[in-house]
């Protein structure tokens, strides 16, 4: 075998090894996005299960706040529907509505001392607040995984492997601007 042929075989082996390495890295990133979404999904399901208990507890005390309670349930259903359909745009919008509804509900609960003193309400309020914090943390991790995936599939030379094997950009989980806006306390208690 000539030295040229040996060099050619080594070059082919190096190129194939490099391509396999890039492909495997892209697969890891794709699965990191899926895993990050699964972590959010678990918390969304847990919160979904807790909200009817909270509303039922509040209904016993908040007879005049029926519209707020109905808004929370409608927002809960919208989140559930978007989550099941994996529609991240709709999920972001529904999450914003749910968070605003819960904020209003918890603010209105201040007007009901018996409700605030209820152990079930206190537990559910703490549980849902904890889940909200967990969702926010997981959303940050999810969006970081999405960013890593999306940057990597656009970088050269990774883009060559990504396009050949149809790796696609993942969708960000964004909540609307209303979630980051200042809360109008006067309106909540008005």
C-alpha positions in Angstrom: 0.0 0.0 0.0 1.3 3.4 -0.9 1.8 6.2 1.6 -0.8 8.2 -0.3 -3.4 5.5 0.1 -2.6 5.2 3.9 -3.0 9.0 4.2 -6.3 9.0 2.3 -7.7 6.2 4.6 -6.6 8.1 7.7 -8.2 11.3 6.4 -11.5 9.5 5.6 -11.5 8.0 9.1 -10.9 11.4 10.7 -13.6 13.0 8.7 -16.1 10.3 9.5 -15.1 10.4 13.2 -15.6 14.2 13.2 -19.0 13.9 11.5 -20.2 11.3 14.0 -19.0 13.4 16.9 -20.9 16.5 15.6 -24.0 14.4 15.0 -23.9 12.9 18.5 -23.5 16.4 20.0 -26.5 17.6 18.1 -28.6 14.6 19.3 -27.6 15.3 22.9 -28.7 18.9 22.6 -32.0 17.9 21.0 -32.7 15.5 23.9 -31.6 18.2 26.4 -34.4 20.4 25.1 -36.9 17.5 25.4 -35.8 16.7 28.9 -36.0 20.4 29.9 -39.6 20.5 28.5 -40.5 17.3 30.4 -39.4 18.9 33.6 -41.7 21.9 33.0 -44.5 19.6 32.0 -44.3 17.7 35.3 -44.7 20.9 37.3 -47.5 22.1 35.0 -49.4 18.9 35.6 -48.9 19.2 39.4 -50.2 22.7 39.4 -53.1 21.7 37.2 -54.1 19.2 39.8 -53.8 21.7 42.7 -55.8 24.6 41.2 -59.3 23.0 41.5 -58.6 22.3 45.2 -57.6 26.0 45.7 -60.7 27.2 43.8 -63.0 24.9 45.8 -61.5 26.2 49.1 -61.9 29.8 48.0 -65.5 29.2 46.8 -66.5 28.5 50.4 -65.5 32.0 51.5 -65.5 34.2 48.4 -69.1 34.1 47.3 -68.8 37.6 45.7 -65.6 36.8 43.7 -67.1 34.2 41.3 -65.8 35.9 38.2 -62.2 35.7 39.5 -62.6 32.1 40.3 -64.0 31.4 36.9 -61.1 33.3 35.3 -58.6 31.1 37.1 -60.4 27.9 36.0 -60.6 29.1 32.4 -56.9 30.0 32.4 -56.1 26.6 33.9 -57.9 24.9 31.1 -56.2 27.0 28.5 -52.8 26.1 30.0 -53.7 22.4 30.0 -54.9 22.5 26.4 -51.8 24.3 25.1 -49.5 22.0 27.1 -51.2 18.9 25.7 -50.9 20.3 22.1 -47.3 21.3 22.7 -48.2 24.8 21.5 -45.6 26.9 23.3 -46.9 30.2 21.9 -50.4 29.5 23.3 -48.9 28.1 26.5 -47.0 31.4 27.1 -50.2 33.4 26.7 -52.3 31.0 28.8 -49.6 31.0 31.5 -49.7 34.8 31.6 -53.5 34.7 32.1 -53.2 32.1 34.8 -50.5 33.9 36.7 -52.5 37.2 36.6 -55.6 35.4 37.7 -53.8 33.7 40.6 -52.3 37.1 41.6 -55.7 38.6 41.6 -57.1 35.7 43.6 -54.4 35.8 46.2 -54.8 39.6 46.5 -58.5 39.3 46.9 -58.0 36.6 49.6 -56.6 39.4 51.8 -60.2 40.6 52.2 -61.3 37.3 53.7 -59.6 36.7 57.1 -61.4 33.3 57.5 -60.0 32.2 54.2 -56.5 33.4 55.0 -56.6 31.5 58.3 -57.8 28.3 56.6 -55.1 25.6 56.7 -56.1 24.1 53.4 -55.9 27.5 51.7 -52.5 28.3 53.3 -51.1 24.9 52.2 -52.5 25.2 48.6 -51.3 28.8 48.3 -47.8 27.8 49.4 -47.8 24.7 47.2 -48.9 26.7 44.1 -46.4 29.4 44.8 -43.7 26.8 45.1 -44.8 25.2 41.8 -44.8 28.7 40.2 -41.2 29.2 41.3 -40.3 25.8 40.0 -41.9 26.5 36.7 -40.0 29.8 36.4 -36.7 28.0 37.2 -37.4 25.2 34.7 -38.5 27.7 32.1 -35.1 29.3 32.4 -33.3 25.9 32.0 -35.6 25.0 29.1 -34.8 28.3 27.3 -31.1 27.8 27.9 -31.3 24.3 26.3 -33.2 25.8 23.4 -30.6 28.5 23.0 -27.7 26.0 23.0 -29.5 23.8 20.5 -30.5 26.6 18.2 -27.0 28.2 18.2 -25.3 24.9 17.6 -27.4 23.9 14.6 -26.7 27.3 12.9 -22.9 27.3 13.5 -20.5 26.2 10.9 -19.6 23.3 10.4 -22.5 21.9 12.6 -25.0 23.4 10.2 -23.9 21.0 7.6 -24.7 18.0 9.7 -27.9 19.6 11.1 -29.3 20.4 7.7 -28.4 17.0 6.3 -30.2 15.2 9.2 -33.0 17.7 9.5 -32.3 19.1 13.0 -34.7 21.9 13.5 -34.7 24.9 15.9 -36.6 24.5 19.1 -39.3 27.0 20.1 -38.7 29.3 23.0 -41.1 29.4 25.9 -42.1 33.0 26.3 -44.7 34.6 28.5 -46.3 37.8 27.4 -45.2 41.3 28.4 -48.2 41.5 30.8 -46.4 39.1 33.1 -43.4 41.4 33.5 -45.5 44.6 33.7 -46.1 46.3 37.0 -49.1 45.1 39.0 -51.9 47.6 39.3 -52.7 47.1 43.0 -55.5 49.7 42.9 -57.3 47.7 40.2 -56.9 44.5 42.1 -58.7 45.8 45.1 -61.0 48.2 43.3 
